Each structure stands twice: as C-alpha cells, then as structure tokens.
Amino acid sequence: MPSTLAKAGTAEPPTLARVLILLPPSEGKTAPRRGRPLDLSTLGSPVLTPTRERVVEAVVALAARPDAADLLGLGGTQADLVELDARLRTSPTTRADRVYTGVLYDALGFDTLSSAAKRRATSRVAITSSVFGLVRPGDRIPSYRLSGDVSLPGLGPVAGLWRGALGEAVEEAVGSGLLVDLRSTMYAAFWRPPAGLAPRVATVRVLHESGGVRKVVSHFNKATKGRIVRALLEDGGNPRTPAALARLLTDLGWTVEVGEPTTRGTQLDVVVSEV
C-alpha cells in the first residue's frame, strides 16, 4: 500500500481511483491534554519527513527568541501560542481530525460521520499544514501556531519551503483519481497542480448570493466547504472529472457552475444564499 494511505484494514483499496480532498488547516486548534509526543516517522507521506524535520527545528528555535510573537504574527496576549511552538517536540499529540477546529471543521464534523464515511476520510482527506506539509485525519500531531505566511529565520517563507516538497506527496496520494482542492489562497501557494494533472483537478469556490450580488464571504465559504466534504464522504461516489463532481454536487443539492478548464484545473463555483 502506498505510504500516503492509511494502514491496511482502515482505508479503501489503493488500487482503485479515488477522490483526494485537499483541505486548508484551521487557525484555531484544540491542544491535546494527553498522548505520546510527536514522532515524525509515524506520519503519512514519509517523503516529507526531511522538510518536516527542518521546519520543526526552525519553529522550536524561533519560539525561543524574544521577538517570537512578532515573527509569528501574534499579539502580546498570545504568549501561550508561542509556548505551544516551543514544546512542539514534547507536547502530547492526537489525531489531526481532533486538533483542527473552526468553521470548516465544525461543519465537516469528523466525529459524527458514519462508520463508512470515517473509513473513506482516512484515504480521501488530506490537510495542508505549515509545519507538517500534509497530514491525514489519523496522523498524530500536537497543537501548534504557524501561519502559512510566516517567514522562518534561516529558512525563509513557509510556503516556499513546501512548494518544492509537496508535489510528490500530493501526486502519490491522488494517484489516478480526482483532486478536489478546497484550500484557501494562502495554502494554495504551498503547491500548485502541474498541467499534466489539470484534467483531474477541481478547485471549489463558494459564492454567497444576496440581492443578486455574489461575493466570497469567509463564513459561508468555510461552512459550505465543510458541508461539501461531509456530503462527499457520506455519499462515497467516485467522480473522475471536475464535470462529474459538479453533477454529483448538484445531485446532493448544491447549485454548481463549472468554469473553463485551465492548466491548473477547473473551477467549480458553488452558489449559496444561506449556510
């Protein structure tokens, strides 16, 4: 079984083309109270381990600096978040799907998925991370604070570090399936699909329509994306193209408009009037 997939018995057979849903992380996280410390060798996508090691080392070193809060983009009252980074190697870990919180993850509701949907999530969902590059729902990680726009002393911008490393991991994970890219703009900069993958890439944008005017609204965007992921996991369908995904989402109750294919993929606009 490819290293990016979950252990045998917990995920779907990797020999079949599957959907890979690529999510952004959440700024808010739940810190585990107990659990073994971080062990990078246990995370999926081991091809990312060398970059993970460099980033973890740099984050821990940054957290020891007197200007750490400024470098991390934190306010003076957020010293506890700096401390999280200082203890990155020793803090308790738990499943990533319990660490990430916020509007998208609340709407997705990993813990209330059906048993079948939870099994699908192990191989169909991957979360972009500033520290770990890519994590699966079952990967054990600590809570941390590192936004995607931070520049690490000695290493440079986080996005640049991952840009050269994520391609192999993502392309191995998606295999011959469809990539559903739900990342925010910040995390989309970590890796951009190559032209050869474009026919199997669907990027999803959520537009809120009110009074005949459409615009991107953060809350509607995040909540709707979470609901979309939940619906796709519960449905279990395997669309092979962006157009097939659009049809599936339409069948599941959304209003979807399909854009023109580009060298980066096809954009699907999901239009909502309420959450």
C-alpha positions as CSV (number, residue, x, y, z in Angstrom):
1,M,0.0,0.0,0.0
2,P,1.3,3.5,-0.8
3,S,2.8,5.2,2.2
4,T,0.4,8.1,1.9
5,L,-2.6,5.9,2.6
6,A,-3.8,4.7,5.9
7,K,-2.8,1.3,7.4
8,A,-4.4,-1.9,6.0
9,G,-7.9,-2.5,7.2
10,T,-8.7,1.1,7.8
11,A,-8.9,2.6,4.4
12,E,-10.1,1.9,0.9
13,P,-8.1,-0.3,-1.5
14,P,-5.5,2.0,-3.1
15,T,-5.7,0.1,-6.4
16,L,-8.9,1.9,-7.4
17,A,-9.0,5.5,-8.4
18,R,-10.3,7.6,-5.6
19,V,-11.1,11.2,-4.8
20,L,-8.5,13.1,-2.8
21,I,-9.9,16.1,-0.9
22,L,-7.3,18.7,-0.1
23,L,-8.2,21.0,2.9
24,P,-6.6,24.0,4.5
25,P,-5.7,23.8,8.1
26,S,-7.5,25.8,10.8
27,E,-6.0,28.7,12.7
28,G,-7.8,27.5,15.8
29,K,-6.7,24.2,17.2
30,T,-7.5,22.0,20.2
31,A,-4.4,21.2,22.2
32,P,-4.3,17.5,23.3
33,R,-4.2,17.0,27.1
34,R,-2.5,13.6,26.9
35,G,-0.8,11.5,24.4
36,R,2.6,10.5,23.2
37,P,5.0,13.2,21.9
38,L,5.5,13.9,18.2
39,D,7.1,11.1,16.1
40,L,7.5,12.3,12.6
41,S,8.2,8.8,11.4
42,T,4.6,7.8,12.1
43,L,3.1,10.4,9.8
44,G,1.9,9.6,6.3
45,S,3.8,10.8,3.2
46,P,7.3,10.0,4.6
47,V,8.8,11.7,1.6
48,L,8.1,14.9,3.5
49,T,10.0,13.9,6.7
50,P,13.2,15.8,5.9
51,T,11.3,19.0,5.3
52,R,9.2,18.4,8.4
53,E,12.4,18.0,10.5
54,R,13.8,21.3,9.2
55,V,10.5,23.1,9.9
56,V,10.0,21.7,13.4
57,E,13.6,22.6,14.3
58,A,13.2,26.1,13.0
59,V,9.8,26.6,14.7
60,V,11.2,25.5,18.1
61,A,14.2,27.7,17.7
62,L,12.0,30.7,16.7
63,A,9.8,30.2,19.8
64,A,12.9,30.7,22.0
65,R,13.6,34.1,20.6
66,P,12.4,37.3,22.4
67,D,10.7,38.5,19.2
68,A,8.9,35.2,18.6
69,A,5.4,36.7,18.9
70,D,6.2,39.3,16.3
71,L,7.7,36.8,13.9
72,L,4.7,34.5,14.3
73,G,2.3,37.4,13.7
74,L,0.9,37.2,17.2
75,G,-0.3,39.8,19.7
76,G,1.2,40.5,23.1
77,T,-1.5,38.5,24.8
78,Q,-0.9,35.3,22.9
79,A,2.3,34.1,24.6
80,D,0.6,30.8,25.2
81,L,0.7,30.1,21.5
82,V,4.4,30.8,21.4
83,E,4.8,28.3,24.2
84,L,3.0,25.7,22.1
85,D,5.6,26.1,19.4
86,A,8.4,25.9,22.0
87,R,7.1,22.5,23.1
88,L,6.4,21.2,19.6
89,R,8.6,18.1,20.0
90,T,7.4,17.2,23.5
91,S,3.7,18.2,23.7
92,P,1.0,15.5,23.6
93,T,-0.3,14.5,20.2
94,T,-3.6,13.2,19.0
95,R,-5.4,12.6,15.7
96,A,-5.3,15.6,13.3
97,D,-9.0,15.4,12.9
98,R,-9.3,16.2,16.6
99,V,-6.7,19.0,16.6
100,Y,-8.1,21.2,13.8
101,T,-11.2,23.2,14.7
102,G,-13.1,26.2,13.4
103,V,-16.0,26.8,11.0
104,L,-15.0,24.4,8.2
105,Y,-14.1,21.5,10.6
106,D,-17.2,22.1,12.7
107,A,-19.4,21.8,9.6
108,L,-17.5,18.7,8.4
109,G,-17.9,17.0,11.8
110,F,-15.4,14.2,11.6
111,D,-16.5,12.7,14.9
112,T,-20.2,12.4,13.8
113,L,-19.6,10.8,10.4
114,S,-20.9,7.4,9.7
115,S,-18.5,4.5,10.1
116,A,-18.3,4.1,6.3
117,A,-17.6,7.9,5.9
118,K,-14.9,7.8,8.5
119,R,-13.2,5.0,6.7
120,R,-13.3,7.0,3.5
121,A,-11.9,10.0,5.2
122,T,-8.7,8.1,6.1
123,S,-7.7,7.9,2.4
124,R,-9.7,10.7,0.8
125,V,-8.9,13.6,3.0
126,A,-5.5,15.4,3.4
127,I,-4.9,18.6,5.3
128,T,-2.3,21.2,4.3
129,S,-0.1,22.1,7.3
130,S,2.6,24.8,7.7
131,V,4.6,22.5,10.0
132,F,3.9,19.1,8.5
133,G,3.2,19.8,4.9
134,L,0.4,17.3,4.5
135,V,-1.4,15.3,7.2
136,R,-4.1,12.7,7.2
137,P,-7.0,12.7,9.6
138,G,-5.5,9.9,11.7
139,D,-2.0,11.3,11.8
140,R,-1.0,12.2,15.4
141,I,0.2,15.8,15.8
142,P,0.4,18.4,18.6
143,S,-1.3,21.7,18.5
144,Y,0.9,24.5,17.0
145,R,0.7,28.0,15.7
146,L,2.4,28.7,12.4
147,S,0.5,30.6,9.7
148,G,1.2,30.0,6.1
149,D,2.5,33.5,5.6
150,V,5.3,33.3,8.2
151,S,8.9,33.5,7.2
152,L,11.2,31.3,9.3
153,P,14.6,32.7,10.3
154,G,17.3,30.9,8.3
155,L,14.8,29.1,6.1
156,G,12.6,31.8,4.5
157,P,8.8,31.8,3.8
158,V,6.9,28.7,4.9
159,A,5.1,28.5,1.5
160,G,8.4,28.4,-0.3
161,L,9.7,25.6,1.8
162,W,6.8,23.4,1.0
163,R,6.5,24.4,-2.6
164,G,9.4,22.2,-3.6
165,A,8.4,19.3,-1.4
166,L,4.6,18.7,-1.6
167,G,4.3,17.8,-5.2
168,E,5.5,14.2,-4.9
169,A,3.4,13.6,-1.8
170,V,0.1,15.0,-3.3
171,E,0.5,13.3,-6.6
172,E,1.2,10.0,-5.0
173,A,-1.8,10.4,-2.7
174,V,-4.2,11.3,-5.6
175,G,-2.9,8.5,-7.8
176,S,-5.2,8.2,-10.8
177,G,-8.2,9.8,-9.0
178,L,-9.7,13.3,-8.9
179,L,-8.2,16.0,-6.8
180,V,-10.8,18.2,-5.1
181,D,-8.8,21.3,-4.0
182,L,-10.6,23.2,-1.2
183,R,-7.5,25.1,0.1
184,S,-7.6,28.8,0.8
185,T,-5.5,31.2,-1.2
186,M,-2.7,31.2,1.3
187,Y,-2.3,27.4,1.4
188,A,-2.8,27.0,-2.4
189,A,0.6,28.7,-2.7
190,F,2.2,25.8,-1.0
191,W,1.8,23.7,-4.1
192,R,0.1,24.2,-7.5
193,P,-1.0,21.3,-9.7
194,P,1.1,20.7,-12.8
195,A,-0.5,21.0,-16.2
196,G,-0.5,17.2,-16.6
197,L,-2.7,16.8,-13.6
198,A,-5.1,19.6,-14.5
199,P,-7.8,17.5,-16.2
200,R,-8.3,15.7,-12.8
201,V,-8.2,18.8,-10.6
202,A,-11.4,20.6,-9.4
203,T,-10.9,23.8,-7.3
204,V,-14.0,24.8,-5.4
205,R,-15.0,28.4,-4.7
206,V,-18.1,29.2,-2.7
207,L,-20.0,32.4,-3.6
208,H,-22.7,33.9,-1.4
209,E,-25.6,35.4,-3.4
210,S,-27.7,38.1,-1.8
211,G,-29.9,40.6,-3.6
212,G,-28.5,39.5,-7.0
213,V,-24.9,40.2,-5.9
214,R,-22.4,37.4,-5.5
215,K,-19.3,37.6,-3.3
216,V,-16.9,35.4,-1.3
217,V,-17.8,35.6,2.4
218,S,-15.4,33.8,4.7
219,H,-18.0,32.2,7.0
220,F,-20.2,30.9,4.1
221,N,-17.1,29.7,2.3
222,K,-15.7,27.7,5.2
223,A,-19.0,26.3,6.4
224,T,-20.1,25.3,2.9
225,K,-16.8,23.6,2.2
226,G,-17.1,21.6,5.4
227,R,-20.6,20.5,4.4
228,I,-19.5,19.6,0.9
229,V,-16.7,17.4,2.3
230,R,-19.1,15.7,4.7
231,A,-21.6,15.0,1.9
232,L,-18.9,13.6,-0.4
233,L,-17.6,11.3,2.3
234,E,-21.1,10.1,3.2
235,D,-22.1,9.6,-0.4
236,G,-19.0,7.7,-1.3
237,G,-19.2,8.4,-5.0
238,N,-16.0,8.4,-7.2
239,P,-16.3,11.2,-9.8
240,R,-13.3,11.0,-12.1
241,T,-13.5,14.5,-13.6
242,P,-14.5,18.0,-12.4
243,A,-17.7,17.8,-14.5
244,A,-18.6,14.6,-12.9
245,L,-18.0,16.2,-9.4
246,A,-20.2,19.1,-10.4
247,R,-23.0,16.7,-11.3
248,L,-22.6,14.8,-8.0
249,L,-22.7,18.1,-6.0
250,T,-25.8,19.1,-8.0
251,D,-27.5,15.8,-7.1
252,L,-26.6,16.4,-3.5
253,G,-28.4,19.7,-3.5
254,W,-26.0,22.4,-4.4
255,T,-26.1,25.0,-7.2
256,V,-22.8,24.5,-9.1
257,E,-21.4,26.4,-12.1
258,V,-18.5,24.9,-14.0
259,G,-15.7,27.1,-15.3
260,E,-13.5,26.6,-18.3
261,P,-10.6,24.1,-17.9
262,T,-7.2,25.7,-17.3
263,T,-3.6,24.5,-17.0
264,R,-4.2,24.4,-13.2
265,G,-7.6,22.6,-13.2
266,T,-11.3,23.5,-13.5
267,Q,-13.0,25.9,-11.0
268,L,-16.4,24.9,-9.7
269,D,-18.5,27.8,-8.2
270,V,-20.9,26.6,-5.5
271,V,-23.5,29.4,-5.1
272,V,-25.3,29.6,-1.7
273,S,-27.8,32.0,-0.2
274,E,-27.5,30.7,3.3
275,V,-25.3,28.4,5.3
